[in-house]
Amino acid sequence: MAEIFVSHTAKDREWAFWIGQELEKLGHKPHIHEWEISAGGDITRWMEDTQGNADHTLCVISEVYLKQPYSNWERRAAEWAANSGRPNFVLPVFVEDCKVQDCKSLILLADLKRCNIWGVTEDVARTRLREYLAPAARPPGALRFPGGAPVAEQAPERSASVAFPGTLVVARSNIPVRVPLHFVGREETLAAIAELLKGNAIAVVHGLRGAGKTTLAAAYAENSRAIYRATWWIRAQTESTMRTDLTALGVRLNWFGPDAKEDEAVTATLERLRSEGEGILLIYDAAADAALLKPYLPRGGASKALVTSNAHAWRTIGAPIELHVWPKEIGADYFIARTGRTGERASAEALSEALGGLPLAHEQAAAYCEDLAISLAEYLTRFKAGARRLLDDKEYAPEEYHPEYREEHGERLTVAGTFLLAIGEAELRYPAATALIMHAALLAAEPIPLFLFSEAREKFAKPLASALAGDGLDEAVAALLHFALVARETIPDERDPSICTDCIRLHRLVREVAAAPAKDDARSGMLRELAAAVAAVYPRDVFNDPSSWPRARRLDALALAIAGGGGTPPASIAETAAFLLDRLGSYRHGALAAYDEARRLFERAVASYEQVLGSEHPATAASLNNLASLLQDQGDYQGARALCERALAIYEKALGPDHPVTATTLNNLAFVLKSLGDYTGARPLYERVLAIREKTQGAEHPDTAASLNNLAGLLYAQDDYEGARRLYERALSVSEKALGAEHPDTATSLNNLAGLLYAQGDYVRARPLFERALEIREKVLGAEHPNTKLSASWVAVVLEALARGEKAAALRARFNLPPES
C-alpha cells in the first residue's frame, strides 16, 4: 500500500478528512497536516519532508484550491516530481467542477487521469475513488454485453465515522430562491457571514426592505455547498411556517416519519439538531423579531443558523450584520451587466444614486429599460418626473421577490408596494408611526433631529401631538425601526463631538413612497406644521450665541428646504419661511462668516416680509437691520447706511424712540457713520444708545457692554485714549460677567483693549490680551473665521514689536497669514 500526501485548502478540510478516511479503509497511509502536526509544529518542514517521502500527492481540487498560494506550492512540487522521474505521482481528485484546461498554470494537470467525486452520493464517490486508486487492469471474468439491461451497482458498506461532505448538500437542500445571474457587490458581506459562522452559531443579516437580504442568504448557501452537509430554508415570517419547515427537515433527515404529529416533530427536530447538527445550516428567512424566532432555534449544538430580517434588534440571540444599499459604483456595475449598456457608465451611476442604491429598485428599473429599449438616462428623466409611478409599476417588479405576496394578491410586489406594506405593519404596532413617517418624508433628505418632534410637539395636529407625548415618540420610532423604514443614529457635532443629537434618517425611496399618499390639503397642512415646528426650535440669537450653533447645524438643511431652498416657499408658510431665511442668514453671518450666502438669504427674507407683512412692519425692519449689519462687515457702508435709516424710521414709528430694538438700529447707524468718517454724527447716536440700554436693560447687560465698546472705539478714533480705555475696561468686565470668559464678545472686548494699549506703545500689556482673544476665537469660531485670523494677525504684530520674530513667523504660517508688511 502507498504513503499518500493529501494536499488541500482549509475550505476543503472536510473533503480531505473524508478522503483520508477512505484511503485508510483501502490500506493506504494518508498524510494530512491537521492529523499529524501538533501545536508549535513546523508546518513548512513537515510539508517538505512528508511530500518528499510520499509515494503520491493527492490534490483535493476546487476553485479555491486553484487560487491559494500554499496549495499551489504543493501542487507545483508534485508536478515537478512527476516530471522528474516519478510517474503517477500526482493524483488529481476534483471536489468541484473546475476547468483546468482554461488555467495556463495548471496545463500539466489537463492530461492527467483524474477522479471526479463532486455532485454524487457518498456511495458513488467511494466507488469512484476506490477504482481510481486501483492499478489499471482488465476486469476479471466475462464482460457484460453493453446492450443489455443495466445492472444495479453494488455499493460497498457505508461508514459513518467521518461525514461525506457531498451527500446531504445534493440530496438535502430546499433552497427556494434562485441566485440572480447578475449578483454583484456583496463579497464583503458574504465573507463577514462566513467569518461569523466560524465562531458563532447564529448570524443575522438585517437591513432595508429591497436591499437583497433573501438573495444574499441564498448566495451564501450556494457558495457554501462544500462546507455544509445539509442546508435548510425556513420561512420565519410566522410560527406556522417555521413549524412546518422544521418538521419537513426532520422528515428529510429520516429522524421520524411523515405521519409524525407536528408538536412532537418540531421538538424532536430541534433536539436532534442539538445533538446531530454538525454540518447543517438553517436559514431563517424574513424573521419578524427575536422573540418570535427564539423558540424555534436549536438550543446549542453544532448546527449553524443564518437569519434575515428587516428588524435590527438581534443581539440577544446572534451576531447582527447590517446589509447596506449599493454605492453608486456597484449599482452602475449591476445596470451595465444587467442591460448590456457598457457605454452608459455615467448615466448608470446617476440613476443608481437617484434610486438610493436599493437593489430591488435597480432590478425594476433595468427590467423597464430592457423591455422598452430605452436608455438609462431616459429612465432617470422619467423617474425624476414621476418617481412614484415607476416605483409602483407592477409589470416590471421582479417575479422572484416575495412570491407569497404574488400568490395571495395575484400581483407582484413593487418597491412602492413593499414600503407601503411595511408602513401599514408599523401602524399596527403603533398608530402614530404612519403620521410620523409621512411628516418626516416631507423634510429634506437629511438626518432629522428627534427634538423637532419632542420640543415642538404642540405645533403638530392633535392626533399626532397627543401620540408623541411621553414615550410616544420613542414608540413610534421603534415601530418604524422594526420594519426598517428609518434608521436611528446619534450624530456628533462637526465642531464639538461631545455634543450629540439623536436623529432618524429615511432612505430616499422610503421618503418618496411615504409622502405620496398625502393629498394636497393634507400635505399643505403637514408642511405648515413642520415649518412651525422648525421655527419653534431654531435658535433665536444664533448670530451672537455660539452655544446655539450645534443645533443650528443640525437644522440647517431642513430649515433651508422648508424656506424654499433656492426657490419660493408655498404661500401658506411664507411668513414662517421669511423668519427661517433671516435666521439662516444670521447663522451664516455670525458662525460661518459666509457673507455672500448670508446676503442672499437676508435679501430673500426682506422681500418675503415685505410681501407678507408690508414694508412698515417691525419684522421687515429686523431683516433690514440684519442685512445692514452684513453690509457693514463687507465694507459696503453706504448700502448699510440706507438700510439702517429705513429700519430706524420703521422702529421709531412702531416701537418708539427709546425701545431697545430701536437702540440696536441706532447703534448700527452710528457704526456706519463712524466707518464713513462722520465722527460728529456718530457720537450722539452712540451716547443715545448707551443711555437707552442702561435704562432699559441695565448696566450689566451684554448689549450695554457692546455700546461701551462702540463708544470707546469712537473716542479712540478721536484720539481720546484715556476715555476709550475706561470704557473698554468696563465693557470687558461686563462681558466676562454676563457672557463668560470664552464668549466671542469677550474676545472682542479683549482685542479692543489690547489694540488701544498697542497704539499707546504698551506692547507688554497688550500681548496677553491679544493672545487670550485669539485662543477664544480659535476655539469657538475656528481657525478659518475672519475674526480668528484678525486676532492671529494682531498677535503676530505685537510679537514682532517685542522682537519675537520667529514666533510671529510661525503664527503667520499656522494661520496662513501674509508676511510682515
C-alpha positions in Angstrom: 0.0 0.0 0.0 1.1 3.6 -0.5 2.1 6.7 1.5 -0.2 9.5 0.2 0.3 13.2 0.9 -3.1 14.9 0.8 -2.8 18.5 -0.5 -5.9 20.7 0.3 -7.0 24.1 1.5 -8.8 24.9 4.7 -12.0 25.4 2.8 -11.9 21.8 1.6 -10.8 20.3 5.0 -13.9 18.1 5.3 -13.3 16.6 1.9 -9.7 15.9 2.8 -10.7 14.2 6.0 -13.3 12.0 4.2 -10.8 11.1 1.5 -8.2 10.3 4.2 -10.7 8.0 5.9 -11.3 6.2 2.6 -7.6 5.8 2.0 -7.2 4.2 5.3 -10.0 1.7 4.5 -8.2 0.8 1.3 -5.0 0.2 3.3 -3.1 3.3 2.4 -1.4 5.7 4.8 -2.8 9.3 4.3 -0.7 12.3 5.5 -3.0 15.2 6.5 -1.3 18.0 8.4 -4.3 18.6 10.7 -3.9 14.9 11.7 -0.1 14.9 12.2 1.1 18.4 13.3 0.6 19.3 16.9 0.8 22.8 18.4 4.0 24.6 17.7 4.9 22.2 14.9 6.9 23.4 11.8 4.3 23.2 9.0 6.6 24.0 6.2 9.2 21.5 7.3 6.5 18.8 7.7 5.2 19.6 4.2 8.7 19.3 2.6 9.6 16.1 4.4 6.3 14.3 4.0 5.7 15.2 0.4 9.2 14.3 -0.5 8.9 10.9 1.1 5.4 10.1 -0.1 4.6 7.7 -2.9 1.9 10.1 -4.2 0.4 13.5 -3.7 -3.4 13.6 -3.9 -4.6 17.1 -4.7 -8.1 17.9 -3.5 -9.0 20.3 -6.2 -11.7 23.1 -6.0 -11.9 26.6 -7.3 -10.4 27.9 -4.0 -7.6 25.3 -4.2 -6.5 26.6 -7.6 -6.1 30.2 -6.2 -4.4 29.7 -2.8 -0.6 30.1 -2.6 0.1 27.2 -0.2 -1.9 24.7 -2.3 -0.1 26.0 -5.4 3.3 25.4 -3.9 2.3 21.8 -3.0 0.8 21.2 -6.5 3.9 22.6 -8.3 6.2 20.4 -6.2 4.2 17.4 -7.1 4.1 18.3 -10.8 7.9 18.8 -10.7 8.4 15.4 -9.1 6.0 13.8 -11.6 8.1 15.3 -14.5 11.4 14.4 -13.0 11.2 10.6 -12.8 8.2 9.8 -10.5 5.3 8.9 -12.8 1.8 8.7 -11.4 3.0 10.8 -8.5 0.1 13.4 -8.9 -3.4 12.2 -8.2 -6.0 15.0 -9.0 -9.3 14.4 -7.2 -11.9 17.0 -8.1 -14.5 18.0 -5.5 -15.8 20.9 -7.6 -16.4 21.3 -11.4 -13.2 23.1 -12.3 -11.8 23.5 -15.9 -8.0 23.1 -15.7 -7.7 23.5 -19.4 -8.7 27.1 -19.0 -5.9 27.8 -16.5 -2.5 28.2 -18.0 -0.7 27.5 -14.7 -2.4 24.1 -14.5 -1.8 22.9 -18.0 0.2 19.8 -16.7 -2.9 18.6 -14.9 -5.0 18.7 -18.1 -3.5 15.5 -19.4 -3.6 13.5 -16.2 -6.2 11.0 -15.3 -8.5 12.5 -12.7 -11.2 11.4 -10.3 -14.4 13.4 -10.0 -16.4 13.0 -6.8 -18.4 16.2 -6.8 -22.2 16.2 -7.3 -22.7 12.5 -6.5 -23.8 10.4 -3.5 -21.3 9.1 -0.9 -21.5 5.6 -2.2 -20.8 6.6 -5.8 -17.9 8.8 -4.7 -16.4 5.9 -2.6 -16.6 3.6 -5.5 -15.0 6.1 -7.9 -12.1 6.8 -5.5 -11.5 3.0 -5.0 -11.5 2.3 -8.7 -9.3 5.4 -9.4 -6.6 4.2 -7.0 -6.6 0.6 -8.1 -3.9 -0.4 -10.6 -5.2 -0.4 -14.2 -6.1 -3.9 -15.3 -8.5 -5.9 -17.4 -11.7 -6.6 -15.4 -11.8 -10.2 -14.3 -14.2 -12.8 -15.7 -16.6 -12.5 -18.5 -17.6 -9.0 -19.6 -21.2 -7.9 -19.8 -22.7 -7.2 -23.2 -23.1 -3.4 -23.3 -26.5 -3.6 -25.0 -28.3 -5.5 -22.2 -30.3 -4.1 -19.3 -28.4 -2.1 -16.8 -27.1 -3.9 -13.7 -27.5 -2.2 -10.4 -24.2 -1.2 -8.9 -23.5 -2.9 -5.6 -22.3 -0.2 -3.3 -19.8 -1.0 -0.6 -20.8 -0.8 3.1 -21.1 2.8 4.3 -19.1 4.1 7.2 -20.3 7.0 9.4 -17.1 7.8 11.2 -16.4 10.9 9.1 -19.3 12.6 7.3 -19.0 12.7 3.5 -19.0 16.4 2.5 -21.1 16.0 -0.6 -24.1 13.7 0.1 -26.5 15.9 2.0 -25.7 19.1 0.1 -27.1 17.5 -3.1 -29.9 15.5 -1.6 -31.0 17.5 1.4 -31.4 21.1 0.5 -34.6 23.0 -0.1 -33.3 26.5 -1.1 -36.3 28.0 -2.9 -34.5 31.2 -4.1 -32.5 31.4 -7.3 -29.4 33.5 -7.1 -29.7 36.1 -9.9 -27.3 35.8 -12.8 -26.1 39.4 -12.1 -25.4 39.1 -8.3 -22.9 41.8 -7.6 -21.3 43.8 -4.8 -21.8 41.5 -1.8 -18.4 39.8 -1.5 -17.5 41.5 1.8 -20.9 40.7 3.4 -20.6 37.1 2.3 -17.1 36.9 3.8 -18.4 38.5 7.0 -21.2 35.9 7.3 -18.7 33.1 6.8 -16.3 34.5 9.4 -19.1 35.0 11.9 -20.4 31.4 11.4 -17.0 30.0 12.1 -17.3 31.1 15.8 -21.0 31.9 16.3 -23.9 29.6 15.8 -26.2 32.4 14.6 -25.6 35.3 12.2 -28.4 37.8 11.5 -28.5 39.9 8.3 -30.8 42.9 8.7 -31.5 46.0 6.6 -33.8 47.9 4.5 -36.6 46.1 2.5 -35.4 45.5 -1.0 -31.7 45.5 -0.1 -31.4 41.9 -1.1 -31.2 40.0 2.2 -33.0 36.9 1.0 -30.9 36.8 -2.2 -27.8 37.2 -0.1 -28.8 34.2 2.1 -29.4 32.1 -1.0 -26.0 33.2 -2.4 -24.2 32.2 0.8 -25.9 28.8 0.8 -24.9 28.3 -2.9 -21.3 29.3 -2.2 -21.1 27.1 0.9 -22.2 23.8 -0.6 -18.9 22.1 0.2 -19.0 23.3 3.8 -22.4 22.1 4.9 -23.8 18.6 4.5 -27.4 20.0 4.6 -28.9 23.4 4.0 -32.5 24.0 5.0 -34.6 27.1 4.2 -37.2 28.0 6.9 -39.9 30.6 6.3 -39.6 32.6 9.5 -42.4 35.1 9.0 -44.8 33.2 11.3 -44.7 30.4 13.8 -46.8 28.3 11.5 -44.4 28.4 8.6 -41.4 27.8 10.9 -43.1 24.7 12.4 -44.0 23.3 9.0 -40.4 23.7 7.6 -38.7 22.3 10.7 -41.0 19.3 10.5 -40.1 18.9 6.8 -36.4 18.9 7.8 -36.8 16.2 10.3 -38.7 14.0 7.8 -36.0 14.6 5.1 -33.3 13.6 7.6 -35.2 10.4 8.5 -35.5 11.5 12.1 -39.2 10.5 12.1 -41.8 9.5 9.6 -44.1 11.8 7.6 -47.0 11.0 9.8 -45.5 12.3 13.0 -47.5 14.9 14.9 -46.3 18.4 14.4 -45.6 19.3 18.1 -43.6 16.2 18.6 -41.9 16.6 15.3 -40.7 20.2 15.9 -39.4 19.2 19.4 -37.7 16.2 18.0 -36.1 18.2 15.2 -34.7 20.8 17.5 -33.3 18.2 19.9 -31.7 16.2 17.1 -30.2 19.4 15.7 -28.6 20.0 19.1 -27.0 16.5 19.2 -26.6 15.7 15.5 -26.5 19.2 13.8 -22.9 19.1 12.7 -22.6 20.4 9.2 -26.2 21.6 8.9 -27.0 25.2 8.0 -30.5 26.6 8.8 -31.6 29.7 7.0 -34.5 31.5 8.8 -35.7 34.0 6.1 -37.7 37.2 6.9 -37.8 36.7 10.6 -40.2 39.1 12.4 -38.2 39.5 15.6 -36.0 37.7 18.1 -38.9 36.9 20.5 -40.9 35.1 17.8 -37.9 33.2 16.4 -36.1 32.2 19.6 -38.3 29.1 20.5 -37.6 27.7 17.0 -33.8 27.9 17.1 -31.7 24.8 18.1 -30.7 25.1 21.8 -26.9 24.8 21.3 -25.2 22.2 19.3 -23.0 22.4 16.2 -25.6 23.4 13.6 -25.4 26.9 12.2 -28.2 29.4 11.6 -28.4 32.4 9.2 -31.3 34.8 9.8 -32.6 37.5 7.6 -34.8 40.2 8.9 -35.9 43.8 8.5 -35.7 44.3 12.3 -32.4 45.4 13.8 -32.6 44.1 17.4 -30.9 40.7 17.4 -28.0 40.8 19.8 -29.8 38.7 22.4 -29.5 35.6 20.1 -26.9 36.2 17.4 -24.4 38.5 15.7 -26.0 41.1 13.5 -24.7 42.2 10.1 -26.4 45.2 8.5 -26.8 44.9 4.8 -26.4 48.3 3.3 -27.6 49.6 -0.1 -25.2 49.6 -3.0 -22.8 52.5 -3.5 -23.4 54.1 -6.9 -20.4 52.3 -8.4 -21.8 48.9 -7.6 -25.2 50.0 -8.7 -23.7 51.1 -12.1 -21.9 47.7 -12.4 -25.3 46.0 -12.0 -27.0 48.1 -14.6 -24.3 47.6 -17.1 -24.2 43.8 -16.5 -28.0 43.5 -16.5 -28.7 45.7 -19.5 -25.5 45.3 -21.5 -25.2 49.1 -21.9 -21.4 49.3 -21.5 -21.3 52.9 -22.8 -23.7 54.4 -20.3 -21.4 54.4 -17.2 -22.1 58.0 -16.1 -25.9 57.6 -16.6 -25.8 54.3 -14.7 -24.1 55.9 -11.7 -26.5 58.8 -11.7 -29.5 56.5 -11.9 -28.1 54.3 -9.1 -27.7 57.4 -6.9 -31.2 58.6 -7.7 -32.5 55.1 -6.6 -30.6 55.3 -3.4 -28.7 52.2 -4.2 -31.7 49.9 -3.5 -31.1 46.6 -5.4 -34.9 46.0 -5.8 -35.3 49.4 -7.4 -32.4 48.7 -9.7 -33.9 45.4 -10.9 -37.2 47.1 -11.6 -35.5 49.9 -13.5 -33.3 47.5 -15.5 -36.4 45.4 -16.5 -38.2 48.6 -17.6 -35.2 49.8 -19.7 -34.7 46.4 -21.3 -38.4 45.9 -22.2 -38.9 49.3 -23.6 -35.4 49.6 -25.1 -34.8 53.0 -23.5 -31.5 54.3 -22.2 -30.6 54.5 -18.5 -30.5 58.3 -18.9 -34.1 58.3 -20.3 -35.3 56.2 -17.3 -33.6 58.7 -15.0 -35.5 61.6 -16.7 -38.8 59.7 -16.3 -38.0 58.9 -12.7 -37.4 62.5 -11.8 -40.7 63.4 -13.5 -42.8 60.6 -11.8 -40.9 58.5 -9.3 -43.9 57.1 -7.6 -45.5 55.8 -10.8 -42.3 53.9 -11.8 -41.7 52.6 -8.2 -45.2 51.1 -8.3 -45.1 49.6 -11.8 -46.1 46.0 -11.2 -45.3 44.9 -14.7 -41.5 45.3 -14.0 -41.4 44.2 -10.4 -39.2 41.1 -10.0 -41.2 37.9 -10.1 -39.0 36.2 -7.5 -39.5 39.0 -4.9 -41.9 37.8 -2.2 -43.7 35.1 -4.2 -46.1 34.6 -1.2 -47.4 38.1 -1.8 -48.0 37.3 -5.5 -49.8 34.1 -4.6 -52.1 35.9 -2.1 -52.8 39.1 -4.1 -52.4 38.0 -7.7 -49.8 40.6 -8.5 -46.1 41.3 -8.0 -44.8 43.3 -5.1 -43.2 46.6 -6.2 -40.7 48.9 -4.5 -43.6 51.2 -3.6 -45.8 48.3 -2.5 -43.1 46.8 -0.2 -42.7 50.1 1.6 -46.4 50.8 1.9 -46.9 47.3 3.3 -44.2 48.0 5.9 -45.8 51.3 6.8 -49.1 49.5 7.3 -47.4 46.9 9.6 -45.7 49.7 11.6 -49.1 51.4 12.1 -50.5 48.2 13.6 -47.6 48.2 16.0 -48.0 51.9 17.0 -50.7 54.1 15.3 -48.7 57.3 15.3 -45.9 55.7 13.2 -47.7 56.4 9.9 -48.3 60.1 10.7 -44.7 60.5 11.9 -43.1 59.0 8.8 -45.4 61.0 6.5 -44.3 64.2 8.2 -40.6 63.1 8.2 -40.9 62.3 4.5 -41.7 65.9 3.6 -38.5 67.1 5.1 -35.2 67.3 3.3 -33.2 64.1 2.8 -31.1 64.7 5.8 -30.9 63.3 9.4 -33.9 64.6 11.3 -33.3 65.5 14.9 -35.9 64.0 17.2 -36.0 67.1 19.3 -38.0 68.6 16.4 -40.9 66.3 17.3 -40.5 66.3 21.0 -39.8 70.0 21.8 -42.2 71.3 19.1 -44.9 68.6 19.6 -47.7 71.1 20.1 -47.1 72.5 16.6 -48.5 69.3 15.1 -52.1 68.4 14.7 -53.8 66.9 17.8 -53.7 63.2 17.0 -50.0 63.2 16.3 -49.2 65.7 19.1 -51.0 63.6 21.6 -49.5 60.3 20.4 -45.9 61.7 20.7 -46.3 62.7 24.3 -44.3 60.9 27.0 -42.7 57.8 25.5 -44.9 58.1 22.4 -42.1 59.4 20.1 -39.8 56.6 21.0 -42.6 54.1 20.5 -43.4 55.5 17.1 -39.7 55.5 16.0 -39.3 51.9 17.4 -42.2 50.7 15.2 -40.7 52.3 12.1 -37.3 51.0 13.0 -38.6 47.5 13.5 -39.7 47.4 9.8 -36.5 49.0 8.6 -38.4 52.2 7.4 -36.0 54.5 9.3 -32.5 54.3 10.7 -31.9 55.8 14.2 -28.5 57.3 14.8 -26.7 59.6 17.2 -24.8 62.3 15.3 -21.9 64.1 16.9 -21.5 67.8 16.1 -19.0 68.6 13.4 -17.1 71.1 15.6 -17.7 69.6 19.1 -18.0 65.8 19.1 -19.1 65.9 22.7 -22.4 67.3 21.6 -24.6 64.6 20.1 -28.1 64.7 18.6 -30.5 61.8 18.4 -31.8 61.6 14.8 -33.7 59.5 12.3 -32.9 59.1 8.7 -35.1 57.9 5.8 -34.0 56.3 2.6 -34.8 58.5 -0.3 -37.2 55.9 -1.8 -39.0 55.5 1.5 -39.4 59.2 1.6 -40.8 59.2 -1.9 -43.4 56.5 -1.1 -44.3 57.7 2.4 -45.1 61.2 1.3 -47.1 60.2 -1.8 -50.4 59.2 -0.1 -50.9 62.7 1.4 -53.4 64.7 -0.7 -52.9 68.3 -1.5 -54.8 69.7 1.5 -53.2 67.2 3.9 -49.7 67.8 2.5 -50.2 71.6 2.8 -51.3 71.1 6.5 -48.3 68.9 7.3 -45.9 71.5 5.7 -47.4 74.2 7.9 -46.9 72.1 11.0 -43.3 71.2 10.0 -42.5 74.9 9.3 -43.9 76.0 12.6 -42.0 73.2 14.4 -38.7 74.1 12.8 -39.2 77.8 13.5 -40.1 77.0 17.2 -36.9 75.0 17.8 -34.5 77.2 15.7 -32.2 79.3 17.9 -33.3 82.9 18.3 -29.9 84.6 19.0 -27.9 82.4 16.5 -25.7 85.4 15.5 -24.3 86.0 18.9 -24.7 82.7 20.8 -22.0 80.0 19.9 -23.7 77.5 22.2 -26.7 77.5 19.8 -24.6 76.7 16.7 -24.6 72.9 17.0 -28.4 73.0 17.0 -28.4 75.3 14.0 -26.1 72.9 12.2 -28.5 70.0 12.7 -31.5 72.1 11.5 -29.7 73.9 8.7 -30.7 71.7 5.7 -34.2 71.1 7.0 -34.9 74.8 7.6 -33.4 75.8 4.2 -35.6 73.3 2.4 -38.7 74.5 4.2 -37.9 78.1 3.4 -37.9 77.2 -0.3 -34.2 76.2 -0.8 -33.3 78.3 -3.8 -36.9 79.0 -4.8 -40.2 80.3 -3.5 -41.8 78.6 -0.5 -45.6 77.9 -0.6 -47.8 80.9 0.2 -49.2 79.1 3.2 -45.9 79.2 5.1 -44.5 82.4 3.6 -44.2 84.3 6.9 -42.5 81.4 8.7 -40.2 80.9 5.7 -39.2 84.6 5.9 -38.3 84.1 9.6 -36.2 81.0 8.8 -34.4 82.7 5.9 -33.5 85.5 8.3 -32.2 83.0 10.9 -30.3 81.0 8.3 -28.7 84.2 7.2 -27.7 85.2 10.7 -26.1 81.7 11.3 -24.0 82.1 8.2 -23.1 85.7 9.1 -22.1 85.1 12.7 -21.0 81.5 12.8 -19.6 80.8 9.3 -18.7 84.3 8.0 -20.2 83.1 4.7 -21.1 86.6 3.8 -22.2 86.1 0.2 -24.6 83.3 1.1 -25.9 85.2 4.1 -26.6 88.3 2.0 -28.7 86.3 -0.4 -30.7 84.8 2.5 -31.2 88.2 4.1 -32.3 89.8 0.8 -34.9 87.0 0.4 -36.1 87.4 3.9 -36.6 91.1 3.4 -38.5 90.6 0.2 -40.7 87.9 1.8 -41.5 90.0 4.8 -42.4 93.0 2.6 -44.7 90.8 0.5 -46.4 89.1 3.5 -46.4 91.8 6.3 -45.7 95.0 4.4 -42.8 97.4 4.2 -43.5 99.1 7.5 -43.7 96.1 9.7 -41.1 95.6 12.6 -40.2 92.1 11.2 -39.3 93.8 7.9 -37.2 96.3 9.8 -35.4 93.4 11.7 -34.3 91.8 8.4 -33.3 95.2 7.0 -31.2 95.7 10.2 -29.5 92.3 9.8 -28.8 92.9 6.2 -27.3 96.3 7.0 -25.0 94.6 9.6 -23.8 92.2 7.0 -23.1 95.0 4.5 -21.0 96.7 7.2 -18.8 93.6 7.5 -18.5 93.5 3.7 -17.4 97.2 3.7 -20.5 98.5 1.9 -21.1 101.4 4.3 -23.3 103.5 2.0 -25.6 100.5 1.4 -25.7 99.7 5.1 -26.5 103.4 5.9 -29.6 103.4 3.7 -30.9 100.2 5.2 -30.2 101.4 8.8 -32.0 104.7 8.2 -35.0 102.9 6.7 -35.1 100.3 9.6 -34.8 103.1 12.2 -37.7 105.0 10.8 -39.9 101.9 11.0 -38.9 101.1 14.6 -39.3 104.7 15.9 -42.8 104.8 14.4 -43.8 101.3 15.5 -42.0 100.9 18.8 -41.0 104.4 19.9 -37.6 106.2 20.1 -36.4 104.6 23.4 -37.2 100.9 22.7 -34.2 98.5 22.9 -34.8 97.4 19.4 -34.7 101.0 18.2 -31.5 101.3 20.1 -30.0 98.4 18.1 -30.7 100.1 14.8 -29.3 103.4 16.2 -26.2 101.6 17.1 -25.8 100.1 13.6 -26.3 103.5 12.0 -23.7 105.1 14.4 -21.2 102.4 13.4 -21.8 103.1 9.7 -21.3 106.9 10.2 -18.1 106.2 12.1 -16.9 103.9 9.3 -17.6 106.7 6.9 -15.5 109.1 9.0 -18.5 111.1 10.3 -17.4 111.0 14.0 -19.5 114.1 14.8 -22.7 112.4 13.5 -21.9 109.0 15.1 -21.1 110.2 18.7 -24.5 111.4 19.8 -26.1 108.3 18.4 -23.7 106.0 20.4 -24.3 108.1 23.5 -28.1 107.8 23.0 -27.9 104.0 22.5 -25.8 103.7 25.7 -28.3 105.7 27.7 -31.3 103.7 26.3 -29.6 100.3 27.1 -28.5 101.3 30.6 -32.0 102.5 31.3 -34.0 99.6 29.8 -31.6 96.7 30.1 -29.3 97.6 32.9 -25.6 98.5 33.3 -24.5 94.8 33.4 -26.3 93.7 30.2 -24.3 92.3 27.2 -25.9 94.9 24.9 -24.7 97.6 27.3 -21.2 96.2 27.0 -21.5 96.4 23.2 -22.5 100.0 23.5 -19.5 100.7 25.8 -17.2 99.1 23.2 -18.6 101.0 20.3 -18.4 104.4 22.1 -14.9 103.6 23.2 -13.9 102.9 19.7 -15.2 106.3 18.6 -13.2 108.0 21.4 -10.2 106.0 20.3 -10.6 107.2 16.7 -10.8 110.8 18.1 -7.5 110.2 20.0 -9.2 110.3 23.4 -7.2 107.3 24.6 -7.9 107.7 28.3 -11.6 107.9 27.8 -11.6 105.0 25.4 -9.5 102.9 27.9 -12.0 103.4 30.7 -14.9 102.4 28.5 -13.1 99.3 27.1 -12.2 98.1 30.6 -15.8 98.5 31.7 -17.0 96.7 28.6 -14.6 93.8 29.2 -15.8 93.5 32.8 -19.4 93.4 31.8 -18.8 90.8 29.0 -16.9 88.5 31.3 -19.5 88.7 34.0 -22.6 88.4 31.7 -21.3 86.1 28.9 -18.4 84.3 30.3 -14.7 84.2 29.8 -14.8 82.3 26.4 -17.6 84.2 24.6 -16.7 85.8 21.2 -18.0 89.2 22.6 -15.5 88.8 25.4 -12.8 88.2 22.8 -13.9 91.4 21.0 -13.5 93.4 24.2 -10.1 91.9 24.9 -9.0 92.7 21.3 -10.3 96.3 21.5 -8.5 97.0 24.8 -5.3 95.3 23.5 -5.4 97.4 20.4 -5.6 100.6 22.4 -2.6 99.5 24.6 -0.7 98.7 21.4 -1.4 102.1 20.0 -0.1 103.6 23.2 3.1 101.6 22.8 2.4 99.3 25.8 3.2 96.1 24.0 3.9 94.0 27.1 0.3 94.5 28.4 -1.2 94.2 25.0 0.3 90.8 24.2 -1.6 88.6 26.7 -4.9 90.3 25.8 -4.4 89.7 22.1 -3.3 86.1 22.8 -6.4 85.4 25.0 -8.7 86.8 22.3 -7.1 84.5 19.7 -7.4 81.5 22.0 -11.2 82.2 22.4 -11.9 82.8 18.8 -9.9 79.8 17.5 -11.8 77.6 19.9 -15.3 79.0 19.3 -15.1 80.3 15.7 -12.5 78.0 14.2 -9.1 78.8 12.6 -10.6 79.9 9.3 -13.0 82.5 10.6 -12.1 86.1 9.7 -12.2 87.3 13.3 -9.8 84.5 14.3 -7.4 85.4 11.6 -7.6 89.1 12.7 -6.7 88.1 16.2 -3.8 86.0 14.9 -2.6 88.9 12.9 -2.6 91.2 15.9 -0.7 88.6 18.0 1.9 88.4 15.2 2.2 92.2 15.1 2.8 92.6 18.8 5.3 89.7 18.8 7.2 91.4 16.1 7.1 94.6 18.1 8.6 92.7 21.0 11.3 91.3 18.8 9.9 87.8 18.8 10.2 87.4 15.0 10.4 83.6 14.9 7.2 83.1 17.0 5.5 85.7 14.8 6.5 83.9 11.6 5.4 80.5 13.0 2.0 82.1 13.9 1.6 83.6 10.4 2.4 80.3 8.8 -0.1 78.4 11.0 -3.0 80.7 10.2 -1.8 81.2 6.6 -1.4 85.0 7.1 0.7 87.2 4.8 4.3 88.0 6.0 5.0 91.2 7.9 4.5 94.2 5.8 
